[in-house]
Amino acid sequence: MDNSGLCGYSVQPFPESWTINACEIRFPVDALAPTGAVAWVHTHPYRNGESLTACGSLTIYIGGVPMQAYVRYENLPSEDDGKFSTLWNKPGYVIDKNKVTRFVGNASSPDFFDIQSQVNRCGY
């Protein structure tokens, strides 16, 4: 019996037609998981507490003076990550500069995901 197809895992990139950048992965709502997929993995190119300057800013007013404010990255999946894991019914992994986070989608959670584990890492 040939067991070559049963050993190990492989990685399949997201389709080129999807919007993918440092701030988001925009997936079609009818996207199907690849046959045989056991999870999905992607990176967040940030460290905990880093300002997400590439993702735009918010205007806040302090004493009536407008100022630009940036969202700070937290070592967590995004709401969209949780929605994607729910859609595919597969766990997700986010690899950022500080941690590897395993999560599952949860449509009844305020964040749309539940963290299953986080492991520290030493940057890219």
N, CA, C and O atoms as CSV, one atom per row, in Angstrom:
chain,resi,resn,atom,element,x,y,z
A,1,MET,N,N,0.837,-1.174,0.000
A,1,MET,CA,C,0.000,0.000,0.000
A,1,MET,C,C,0.889,1.247,0.000
A,1,MET,O,O,1.876,1.299,0.733
A,2,ASP,N,N,0.551,2.243,-0.808
A,2,ASP,CA,C,1.301,3.487,-0.893
A,2,ASP,C,C,0.756,4.475,0.132
A,2,ASP,O,O,-0.393,4.903,0.027
A,3,ASN,N,N,1.571,4.840,1.125
A,3,ASN,CA,C,1.162,5.774,2.172
A,3,ASN,C,C,1.697,7.180,1.941
A,3,ASN,O,O,1.597,8.023,2.832
A,4,SER,N,N,2.262,7.455,0.769
A,4,SER,CA,C,2.902,8.754,0.547
A,4,SER,C,C,1.927,9.919,0.695
A,4,SER,O,O,2.342,10.998,1.119
A,5,GLY,N,N,0.676,9.747,0.371
A,5,GLY,CA,C,-0.312,10.815,0.488
A,5,GLY,C,C,-0.822,11.000,1.901
A,5,GLY,O,O,-1.580,11.937,2.153
A,6,LEU,N,N,-0.437,10.144,2.831
A,6,LEU,CA,C,-0.946,10.210,4.195
A,6,LEU,C,C,0.045,10.814,5.176
A,6,LEU,O,O,-0.273,10.968,6.355
A,7,CYS,N,N,1.222,11.155,4.719
A,7,CYS,CA,C,2.267,11.632,5.622
A,7,CYS,C,C,2.410,13.149,5.522
A,7,CYS,O,O,2.666,13.684,4.443
A,8,GLY,N,N,2.243,13.835,6.647
A,8,GLY,CA,C,2.505,15.260,6.694
A,8,GLY,C,C,1.363,16.125,6.185
A,8,GLY,O,O,0.276,15.656,5.848
A,9,TYR,N,N,1.670,17.398,6.149
A,9,TYR,CA,C,0.704,18.403,5.730
A,9,TYR,C,C,1.305,19.230,4.610
A,9,TYR,O,O,2.516,19.205,4.387
A,10,SER,N,N,0.465,19.951,3.918
A,10,SER,CA,C,0.945,20.883,2.907
A,10,SER,C,C,0.217,22.208,3.114
A,10,SER,O,O,-0.775,22.274,3.841
A,11,VAL,N,N,0.711,23.249,2.479
A,11,VAL,CA,C,0.121,24.577,2.587
A,11,VAL,C,C,-0.391,24.989,1.226
A,11,VAL,O,O,0.298,24.834,0.218
A,12,GLN,N,N,-1.597,25.512,1.201
A,12,GLN,CA,C,-2.183,26.018,-0.034
A,12,GLN,C,C,-2.453,27.509,0.158
A,12,GLN,O,O,-3.189,27.881,1.072
A,13,PRO,N,N,-1.875,28.370,-0.679
A,13,PRO,CA,C,-2.099,29.819,-0.524
A,13,PRO,C,C,-3.560,30.192,-0.773
A,13,PRO,O,O,-4.295,29.476,-1.451
A,14,PHE,N,N,-3.960,31.333,-0.205
A,14,PHE,CA,C,-5.288,31.853,-0.506
A,14,PHE,C,C,-5.333,32.219,-1.982
A,14,PHE,O,O,-4.299,32.551,-2.561
A,15,PRO,N,N,-6.505,32.166,-2.604
A,15,PRO,CA,C,-6.605,32.527,-4.023
A,15,PRO,C,C,-6.140,33.955,-4.292
A,15,PRO,O,O,-6.372,34.849,-3.478
A,16,GLU,N,N,-5.494,34.166,-5.418
A,16,GLU,CA,C,-5.000,35.496,-5.787
A,16,GLU,C,C,-6.129,36.503,-5.976
A,16,GLU,O,O,-5.893,37.709,-5.908
A,17,SER,N,N,-7.340,36.035,-6.209
A,17,SER,CA,C,-8.468,36.944,-6.408
A,17,SER,C,C,-8.943,37.572,-5.097
A,17,SER,O,O,-9.711,38.533,-5.133
A,18,TRP,N,N,-8.511,37.062,-3.944
A,18,TRP,CA,C,-8.906,37.628,-2.662
A,18,TRP,C,C,-8.069,38.866,-2.358
A,18,TRP,O,O,-6.910,38.944,-2.765
A,19,THR,N,N,-8.642,39.829,-1.649
A,19,THR,CA,C,-7.893,40.989,-1.191
A,19,THR,C,C,-7.095,40.573,0.039
A,19,THR,O,O,-7.668,40.185,1.057
A,20,ILE,N,N,-5.777,40.655,-0.059
A,20,ILE,CA,C,-4.900,40.245,1.031
A,20,ILE,C,C,-3.826,41.316,1.185
A,20,ILE,O,O,-3.081,41.601,0.247
A,21,ASN,N,N,-3.755,41.908,2.381
A,21,ASN,CA,C,-2.714,42.884,2.667
A,21,ASN,C,C,-2.428,42.876,4.166
A,21,ASN,O,O,-2.948,42.025,4.888
A,22,ALA,N,N,-1.622,43.799,4.634
A,22,ALA,CA,C,-1.224,43.815,6.050
A,22,ALA,C,C,-2.381,44.121,6.987
A,22,ALA,O,O,-2.255,43.959,8.201
A,23,CYS,N,N,-3.505,44.561,6.440
A,23,CYS,CA,C,-4.631,44.953,7.284
A,23,CYS,C,C,-5.832,44.025,7.193
A,23,CYS,O,O,-6.698,44.051,8.068
A,24,GLU,N,N,-5.898,43.211,6.155
A,24,GLU,CA,C,-7.088,42.364,6.018
A,24,GLU,C,C,-6.894,41.244,4.996
A,24,GLU,O,O,-6.034,41.300,4.117
A,25,ILE,N,N,-7.731,40.237,5.157
A,25,ILE,CA,C,-7.961,39.218,4.134
A,25,ILE,C,C,-9.460,39.288,3.875
A,25,ILE,O,O,-10.262,38.951,4.746
A,26,ARG,N,N,-9.832,39.720,2.697
A,26,ARG,CA,C,-11.248,39.819,2.351
A,26,ARG,C,C,-11.623,38.576,1.553
A,26,ARG,O,O,-11.166,38.388,0.425
A,27,PHE,N,N,-12.450,37.737,2.143
A,27,PHE,CA,C,-12.814,36.468,1.521
A,27,PHE,C,C,-14.274,36.485,1.096
A,27,PHE,O,O,-15.100,37.140,1.731
A,28,PRO,N,N,-14.598,35.765,0.021
A,28,PRO,CA,C,-16.001,35.676,-0.400
A,28,PRO,C,C,-16.810,34.898,0.640
A,28,PRO,O,O,-16.306,33.943,1.230
A,29,VAL,N,N,-18.051,35.300,0.863
A,29,VAL,CA,C,-18.878,34.625,1.868
A,29,VAL,C,C,-19.226,33.195,1.476
A,29,VAL,O,O,-19.674,32.417,2.318
A,30,ASP,N,N,-19.026,32.837,0.210
A,30,ASP,CA,C,-19.300,31.465,-0.224
A,30,ASP,C,C,-18.011,30.654,-0.411
A,30,ASP,O,O,-18.029,29.594,-1.037
A,31,ALA,N,N,-16.898,31.152,0.131
A,31,ALA,CA,C,-15.613,30.460,-0.008
A,31,ALA,C,C,-15.673,29.103,0.687
A,31,ALA,O,O,-16.163,28.992,1.811
A,32,LEU,N,N,-15.176,28.087,0.018
A,32,LEU,CA,C,-15.139,26.743,0.583
A,32,LEU,C,C,-13.719,26.382,0.981
A,32,LEU,O,O,-12.759,26.774,0.318
A,33,ALA,N,N,-13.597,25.640,2.057
A,33,ALA,CA,C,-12.279,25.152,2.469
A,33,ALA,C,C,-11.770,24.161,1.440
A,33,ALA,O,O,-12.560,23.406,0.872
A,34,PRO,N,N,-10.463,24.146,1.185
A,34,PRO,CA,C,-9.910,23.143,0.272
A,34,PRO,C,C,-10.208,21.731,0.789
A,34,PRO,O,O,-10.266,21.510,1.999
A,35,THR,N,N,-10.391,20.803,-0.106
A,35,THR,CA,C,-10.642,19.423,0.275
A,35,THR,C,C,-9.511,18.910,1.165
A,35,THR,O,O,-8.336,19.051,0.826
A,36,GLY,N,N,-9.863,18.326,2.287
A,36,GLY,CA,C,-8.875,17.768,3.200
A,36,GLY,C,C,-8.274,18.762,4.172
A,36,GLY,O,O,-7.429,18.389,4.986
A,37,ALA,N,N,-8.690,20.024,4.108
A,37,ALA,CA,C,-8.132,21.033,5.009
A,37,ALA,C,C,-8.449,20.679,6.460
A,37,ALA,O,O,-9.564,20.266,6.780
A,38,VAL,N,N,-7.450,20.846,7.336
A,38,VAL,CA,C,-7.646,20.594,8.767
A,38,VAL,C,C,-7.597,21.884,9.574
A,38,VAL,O,O,-8.037,21.906,10.724
A,39,ALA,N,N,-7.074,22.955,8.997
A,39,ALA,CA,C,-6.970,24.258,9.662
A,39,ALA,C,C,-6.579,25.288,8.612
A,39,ALA,O,O,-6.335,24.952,7.454
A,40,TRP,N,N,-6.525,26.534,9.029
A,40,TRP,CA,C,-6.027,27.585,8.151
A,40,TRP,C,C,-5.066,28.459,8.952
A,40,TRP,O,O,-5.233,28.643,10.158
A,41,VAL,N,N,-4.064,28.991,8.266
A,41,VAL,CA,C,-2.970,29.705,8.917
A,41,VAL,C,C,-2.707,31.013,8.170
A,41,VAL,O,O,-2.766,31.059,6.941
A,42,HIS,N,N,-2.420,32.061,8.916
A,42,HIS,CA,C,-1.983,33.309,8.303
A,42,HIS,C,C,-1.172,34.108,9.308
A,42,HIS,O,O,-1.157,33.794,10.498
A,43,THR,N,N,-0.505,35.131,8.828
A,43,THR,CA,C,0.327,35.949,9.698
A,43,THR,C,C,-0.332,37.292,9.964
A,43,THR,O,O,-1.114,37.792,9.156
A,44,HIS,N,N,-0.004,37.856,11.094
A,44,HIS,CA,C,-0.260,39.256,11.401
A,44,HIS,C,C,1.132,39.863,11.535
A,44,HIS,O,O,1.861,39.502,12.458
A,45,PRO,N,N,1.523,40.769,10.651
A,45,PRO,CA,C,2.912,41.248,10.624
A,45,PRO,C,C,3.223,42.311,11.677
A,45,PRO,O,O,3.864,43.317,11.376
A,46,TYR,N,N,2.770,42.087,12.907
A,46,TYR,CA,C,2.932,43.080,13.957
A,46,TYR,C,C,3.376,42.420,15.264
A,46,TYR,O,O,3.280,41.204,15.426
A,47,ARG,N,N,3.866,43.250,16.192
A,47,ARG,CA,C,4.158,42.787,17.549
A,47,ARG,C,C,3.111,43.397,18.486
A,47,ARG,O,O,2.472,44.392,18.144
A,48,ASN,N,N,2.943,42.812,19.638
A,48,ASN,CA,C,1.960,43.288,20.597
A,48,ASN,C,C,2.226,44.753,20.932
A,48,ASN,O,O,3.350,45.122,21.273
A,49,GLY,N,N,1.189,45.588,20.834
A,49,GLY,CA,C,1.297,47.005,21.151
A,49,GLY,C,C,1.725,47.902,20.010
A,49,GLY,O,O,1.715,49.124,20.158
A,50,GLU,N,N,2.103,47.331,18.874
A,50,GLU,CA,C,2.556,48.124,17.730
A,50,GLU,C,C,1.380,48.886,17.115
A,50,GLU,O,O,0.280,48.346,16.997
A,51,SER,N,N,1.619,50.155,16.719
A,51,SER,CA,C,0.587,50.944,16.047
A,51,SER,C,C,0.371,50.421,14.639
A,51,SER,O,O,1.327,50.154,13.911
A,52,LEU,N,N,-0.880,50.277,14.266
A,52,LEU,CA,C,-1.225,49.787,12.929
A,52,LEU,C,C,-1.323,50.968,11.964
A,52,LEU,O,O,-2.406,51.283,11.471
A,53,THR,N,N,-0.208,51.609,11.701
A,53,THR,CA,C,-0.189,52.811,10.865
A,53,THR,C,C,-0.559,52.512,9.419
A,53,THR,O,O,-1.103,53.383,8.739
A,54,ALA,N,N,-0.283,51.312,8.932
A,54,ALA,CA,C,-0.599,50.958,7.543
A,54,ALA,C,C,-2.100,50.784,7.330
A,54,ALA,O,O,-2.567,50.759,6.192
A,55,CYS,N,N,-2.851,50.663,8.414
A,55,CYS,CA,C,-4.285,50.366,8.312
A,55,CYS,C,C,-5.161,51.595,8.490
A,55,CYS,O,O,-6.365,51.474,8.717
A,56,GLY,N,N,-4.569,52.766,8.391
A,56,GLY,CA,C,-5.345,53.992,8.517
A,56,GLY,C,C,-5.403,54.470,9.950
A,56,GLY,O,O,-4.960,53.781,10.869
A,57,SER,N,N,-5.947,55.642,10.130
A,57,SER,CA,C,-6.016,56.240,11.455
A,57,SER,C,C,-7.431,56.711,11.736
A,57,SER,O,O,-8.280,56.780,10.847
A,58,LEU,N,N,-7.651,57.028,12.985
A,58,LEU,CA,C,-8.916,57.601,13.429
A,58,LEU,C,C,-8.649,59.042,13.823
A,58,LEU,O,O,-7.565,59.361,14.310
A,59,THR,N,N,-9.621,59.911,13.617
A,59,THR,CA,C,-9.475,61.281,14.102
A,59,THR,C,C,-10.169,61.371,15.446
A,59,THR,O,O,-11.362,61.090,15.565
A,60,ILE,N,N,-9.412,61.767,16.454
A,60,ILE,CA,C,-9.983,61.990,17.772
A,60,ILE,C,C,-9.808,63.462,18.108
A,60,ILE,O,O,-8.953,64.133,17.531
A,61,TYR,N,N,-10.599,63.959,19.023
A,61,TYR,CA,C,-10.531,65.369,19.391
A,61,TYR,C,C,-10.192,65.478,20.869
A,61,TYR,O,O,-10.885,64.929,21.726
A,62,ILE,N,N,-9.122,66.189,21.145
A,62,ILE,CA,C,-8.710,66.442,22.520
A,62,ILE,C,C,-8.754,67.950,22.716
A,62,ILE,O,O,-8.002,68.696,22.089
A,63,GLY,N,N,-9.649,68.382,23.596
A,63,GLY,CA,C,-9.823,69.822,23.808
A,63,GLY,C,C,-10.252,70.539,22.542
A,63,GLY,O,O,-9.907,71.704,22.345
A,64,GLY,N,N,-11.000,69.860,21.679
A,64,GLY,CA,C,-11.460,70.442,20.433
A,64,GLY,C,C,-10.440,70.433,19.314
A,64,GLY,O,O,-10.724,70.888,18.206
A,65,VAL,N,N,-9.234,69.908,19.600
A,65,VAL,CA,C,-8.171,69.867,18.591
A,65,VAL,C,C,-8.150,68.481,17.952
A,65,VAL,O,O,-8.017,67.486,18.664
A,66,PRO,N,N,-8.281,68.388,16.606
A,66,PRO,CA,C,-8.254,67.073,15.961
A,66,PRO,C,C,-6.846,66.476,15.971
A,66,PRO,O,O,-5.865,67.169,15.700
A,67,MET,N,N,-6.763,65.196,16.284
A,67,MET,CA,C,-5.487,64.484,16.294
A,67,MET,C,C,-5.693,63.113,15.663
A,67,MET,O,O,-6.783,62.546,15.738
A,68,GLN,N,N,-4.635,62.578,15.036
A,68,GLN,CA,C,-4.704,61.257,14.430
A,68,GLN,C,C,-4.335,60.205,15.486
A,68,GLN,O,O,-3.356,60.362,16.215
A,69,ALA,N,N,-5.114,59.159,15.554
A,69,ALA,CA,C,-4.843,58.060,16.487
A,69,ALA,C,C,-4.831,56.752,15.698
A,69,ALA,O,O,-5.588,56.574,14.744
A,70,TYR,N,N,-3.971,55.862,16.112
A,70,TYR,CA,C,-3.854,54.568,15.440
A,70,TYR,C,C,-4.247,53.449,16.393
A,70,TYR,O,O,-4.008,53.530,17.598
A,71,VAL,N,N,-4.839,52.425,15.849
A,71,VAL,CA,C,-5.184,51.239,16.633
A,71,VAL,C,C,-3.893,50.527,17.000
A,71,VAL,O,O,-2.972,50.460,16.187
A,72,ARG,N,N,-3.815,50.005,18.194
A,72,ARG,CA,C,-2.654,49.231,18.632
A,72,ARG,C,C,-2.970,47.749,18.488
A,72,ARG,O,O,-4.049,47.289,18.863
A,73,TYR,N,N,-2.015,47.016,17.940
A,73,TYR,CA,C,-2.190,45.581,17.728
A,73,TYR,C,C,-2.168,44.825,19.051
A,73,TYR,O,O,-1.366,45.120,19.937
A,74,GLU,N,N,-3.056,43.852,19.169
A,74,GLU,CA,C,-3.063,42.910,20.281
A,74,GLU,C,C,-2.861,41.517,19.708
A,74,GLU,O,O,-3.278,41.240,18.583
A,75,ASN,N,N,-2.231,40.648,20.466
A,75,ASN,CA,C,-1.961,39.278,20.003
A,75,ASN,C,C,-3.247,38.459,19.955
A,75,ASN,O,O,-3.399,37.491,20.700
A,76,LEU,N,N,-4.152,38.837,19.098
A,76,LEU,CA,C,-5.426,38.144,18.985
A,76,LEU,C,C,-5.839,38.047,17.526
A,76,LEU,O,O,-5.431,38.867,16.704
A,77,PRO,N,N,-6.642,37.054,17.208
A,77,PRO,CA,C,-7.247,37.027,15.875
A,77,PRO,C,C,-8.198,38.217,15.743
A,77,PRO,O,O,-8.593,38.822,16.739
A,78,SER,N,N,-8.551,38.537,14.531
A,78,SER,CA,C,-9.527,39.601,14.305
A,78,SER,C,C,-10.933,39.007,14.310
A,78,SER,O,O,-11.107,37.788,14.278
A,79,GLU,N,N,-11.915,39.874,14.350
A,79,GLU,CA,C,-13.310,39.433,14.243
A,79,GLU,C,C,-13.507,38.677,12.922
A,79,GLU,O,O,-14.182,37.647,12.886
A,80,ASP,N,N,-12.914,39.195,11.836
A,80,ASP,CA,C,-13.034,38.513,10.540
A,80,ASP,C,C,-12.373,37.140,10.571
A,80,ASP,O,O,-12.866,36.208,9.935
A,81,ASP,N,N,-11.256,36.996,11.305
A,81,ASP,CA,C,-10.630,35.681,11.436
A,81,ASP,C,C,-11.610,34.690,12.066
A,81,ASP,O,O,-11.729,33.549,11.620
A,82,GLY,N,N,-12.306,35.143,13.105
A,82,GLY,CA,C,-13.292,34.285,13.755
A,82,GLY,C,C,-14.432,33.922,12.817
A,82,GLY,O,O,-14.887,32.779,12.800
A,83,LYS,N,N,-14.895,34.897,12.034
A,83,LYS,CA,C,-15.977,34.632,11.075
A,83,LYS,C,C,-15.525,33.626,10.023
A,83,LYS,O,O,-16.293,32.752,9.620
A,84,PHE,N,N,-14.264,33.755,9.576
A,84,PHE,CA,C,-13.734,32.833,8.571
A,84,PHE,C,C,-13.651,31.419,9.129
A,84,PHE,O,O,-14.014,30.463,8.444
A,85,SER,N,N,-13.178,31.275,10.362
A,85,SER,CA,C,-13.096,29.947,10.979
A,85,SER,C,C,-14.481,29.340,11.173
A,85,SER,O,O,-14.659,28.128,11.053
A,86,THR,N,N,-15.457,30.189,11.474
A,86,THR,CA,C,-16.835,29.710,11.606
A,86,THR,C,C,-17.354,29.240,10.250
A,86,THR,O,O,-17.975,28.181,10.151
A,87,LEU,N,N,-17.095,30.035,9.195
A,87,LEU,CA,C,-17.542,29.681,7.851
A,87,LEU,C,C,-16.983,28.333,7.419
A,87,LEU,O,O,-17.714,27.495,6.892
A,88,TRP,N,N,-15.691,28.122,7.640
A,88,TRP,CA,C,-15.041,26.879,7.213
A,88,TRP,C,C,-15.164,25.761,8.246
A,88,TRP,O,O,-14.866,24.606,7.945
A,89,ASN,N,N,-15.597,26.094,9.454
A,89,ASN,CA,C,-15.666,25.118,10.544
A,89,ASN,C,C,-14.307,24.448,10.754
A,89,ASN,O,O,-14.213,23.233,10.924
A,90,LYS,N,N,-13.258,25.276,10.736
A,90,LYS,CA,C,-11.872,24.812,10.906
A,90,LYS,C,C,-11.173,25.734,11.899
A,90,LYS,O,O,-11.442,26.935,11.913
A,91,PRO,N,N,-10.282,25.196,12.729
A,91,PRO,CA,C,-9.496,26.076,13.592
A,91,PRO,C,C,-8.561,26.934,12.757
A,91,PRO,O,O,-8.180,26.561,11.648
A,92,GLY,N,N,-8.200,28.080,13.299
A,92,GLY,CA,C,-7.261,28.973,12.638
A,92,GLY,C,C,-6.031,29.171,13.494
A,92,GLY,O,O,-6.066,28.983,14.710
A,93,TYR,N,N,-4.949,29.550,12.854
A,93,TYR,CA,C,-3.698,29.891,13.531
A,93,TYR,C,C,-3.252,31.253,13.037
A,93,TYR,O,O,-3.201,31.494,11.831
A,94,VAL,N,N,-2.927,32.150,13.970
A,94,VAL,CA,C,-2.345,33.436,13.641
A,94,VAL,C,C,-0.910,33.415,14.159
A,94,VAL,O,O,-0.663,33.118,15.328
A,95,ILE,N,N,0.021,33.730,13.280
A,95,ILE,CA,C,1.430,33.825,13.656
A,95,ILE,C,C,1.811,35.293,13.577
A,95,ILE,O,O,1.804,35.885,12.498
A,96,ASP,N,N,2.146,35.888,14.734
A,96,ASP,CA,C,2.613,37.270,14.722
A,96,ASP,C,C,4.029,37.310,15.283
A,96,ASP,O,O,4.642,36.259,15.468
A,97,LYS,N,N,4.555,38.485,15.555
A,97,LYS,CA,C,5.948,38.599,15.987
A,97,LYS,C,C,6.185,38.071,17.395
A,97,LYS,O,O,7.329,37.807,17.767
A,98,ASN,N,N,5.110,37.910,18.196
A,98,ASN,CA,C,5.268,37.472,19.577
A,98,ASN,C,C,4.704,36.092,19.879
A,98,ASN,O,O,5.204,35.401,20.767
A,99,LYS,N,N,3.684,35.687,19.164
A,99,LYS,CA,C,2.964,34.465,19.537
A,99,LYS,C,C,2.446,33.707,18.325
A,99,LYS,O,O,2.340,34.246,17.224
A,100,VAL,N,N,2.128,32.444,18.562
A,100,VAL,CA,C,1.321,31.643,17.655
A,100,VAL,C,C,0.027,31.363,18.410
A,100,VAL,O,O,0.053,30.782,19.495
A,101,THR,N,N,-1.088,31.769,17.848
A,101,THR,CA,C,-2.381,31.646,18.505
A,101,THR,C,C,-3.260,30.680,17.731
A,101,THR,O,O,-3.440,30.825,16.522
A,102,ARG,N,N,-3.808,29.688,18.433
A,102,ARG,CA,C,-4.775,28.758,17.842
A,102,ARG,C,C,-6.148,29.171,18.350
A,102,ARG,O,O,-6.341,29.383,19.547
A,103,PHE,N,N,-7.108,29.284,17.422
A,103,PHE,CA,C,-8.450,29.714,17.791
A,103,PHE,C,C,-9.482,28.966,16.963
A,103,PHE,O,O,-9.161,28.359,15.941
A,104,VAL,N,N,-10.721,29.019,17.420
A,104,VAL,CA,C,-11.841,28.462,16.672
A,104,VAL,C,C,-12.900,29.546,16.546
A,104,VAL,O,O,-13.016,30.421,17.405
A,105,GLY,N,N,-13.659,29.480,15.481
A,105,GLY,CA,C,-14.749,30.419,15.300
A,105,GLY,C,C,-15.869,30.134,16.281
A,105,GLY,O,O,-16.131,28.981,16.624
A,106,ASN,N,N,-16.529,31.196,16.732
A,106,ASN,CA,C,-17.656,31.062,17.644
A,106,ASN,C,C,-18.606,32.216,17.364
A,106,ASN,O,O,-18.392,33.334,17.833
A,107,ALA,N,N,-19.654,31.941,16.598
A,107,ALA,CA,C,-20.584,32.986,16.175
A,107,ALA,C,C,-21.317,33.628,17.355
A,107,ALA,O,O,-21.823,34.742,17.214
A,108,SER,N,N,-21.390,32.969,18.506
A,108,SER,CA,C,-22.092,33.540,19.654
A,108,SER,C,C,-21.171,34.351,20.576
A,108,SER,O,O,-21.636,34.945,21.549
A,109,SER,N,N,-19.866,34.375,20.274
A,109,SER,CA,C,-18.914,35.165,21.057
A,109,SER,C,C,-18.900,36.604,20.541
A,109,SER,O,O,-19.059,36.817,19.339
A,110,PRO,N,N,-18.717,37.590,21.406
A,110,PRO,CA,C,-18.641,38.988,20.938
A,110,PRO,C,C,-17.512,39.217,19.934
A,110,PRO,O,O,-17.628,40.086,19.069
A,111,ASP,N,N,-16.416,38.448,20.034
A,111,ASP,CA,C,-15.284,38.592,19.121
A,111,ASP,C,C,-15.349,37.634,17.935
A,111,ASP,O,O,-14.520,37.717,17.029
A,112,PHE,N,N,-16.320,36.729,17.933
A,112,PHE,CA,C,-16.510,35.715,16.894
A,112,PHE,C,C,-15.439,34.621,16.924
A,112,PHE,O,O,-15.310,33.865,15.960
A,113,PHE,N,N,-14.673,34.524,18.008
A,113,PHE,CA,C,-13.680,33.456,18.125
A,113,PHE,C,C,-13.451,33.120,19.595
A,113,PHE,O,O,-13.763,33.910,20.486
A,114,ASP,N,N,-12.901,31.930,19.827
A,114,ASP,CA,C,-12.425,31.503,21.140
A,114,ASP,C,C,-10.971,31.092,20.996
A,114,ASP,O,O,-10.631,30.320,20.099
A,115,ILE,N,N,-10.110,31.599,21.869
A,115,ILE,CA,C,-8.698,31.223,21.874
A,115,ILE,C,C,-8.575,29.830,22.475
A,115,ILE,O,O,-9.135,29.562,23.538
A,116,GLN,N,N,-7.847,28.940,21.804
A,116,GLN,CA,C,-7.591,27.618,22.344
A,116,GLN,C,C,-6.204,27.523,22.969
A,116,GLN,O,O,-6.020,26.826,23.967
A,117,SER,N,N,-5.228,28.219,22.390
A,117,SER,CA,C,-3.884,28.231,22.973
A,117,SER,C,C,-3.079,29.371,22.364
A,117,SER,O,O,-3.367,29.843,21.264
A,118,GLN,N,N,-2.061,29.802,23.109
A,118,GLN,CA,C,-1.090,30.775,22.615
A,118,GLN,C,C,0.288,30.312,23.061
A,118,GLN,O,O,0.483,29.921,24.212
A,119,VAL,N,N,1.244,30.361,22.133
A,119,VAL,CA,C,2.626,29.954,22.407
A,119,VAL,C,C,3.527,31.134,22.054
A,119,VAL,O,O,3.397,31.716,20.978
A,120,ASN,N,N,4.432,31.484,22.952
A,120,ASN,CA,C,5.362,32.582,22.679
A,120,ASN,C,C,6.349,32.200,21.589
A,120,ASN,O,O,6.692,31.030,21.421
A,121,ARG,N,N,6.801,33.208,20.850
A,121,ARG,CA,C,7.841,33.035,19.836
A,121,ARG,C,C,8.761,34.246,19.873
A,121,ARG,O,O,8.460,35.230,20.549
A,122,CYS,N,N,9.846,34.189,19.174
A,122,CYS,CA,C,10.890,35.219,19.266
A,122,CYS,C,C,10.992,36.042,17.991
A,122,CYS,O,O,12.089,36.151,17.444
A,123,GLY,N,N,9.936,36.614,17.500
A,123,GLY,CA,C,9.967,37.481,16.336
A,123,GLY,C,C,10.090,36.715,15.030
A,123,GLY,O,O,10.160,35.486,15.008
A,124,TYR,N,N,10.114,37.478,13.939
A,124,TYR,CA,C,10.196,36.872,12.615
A,124,TYR,C,C,11.624,36.583,12.278
A,124,TYR,O,O,11.911,36.067,11.197
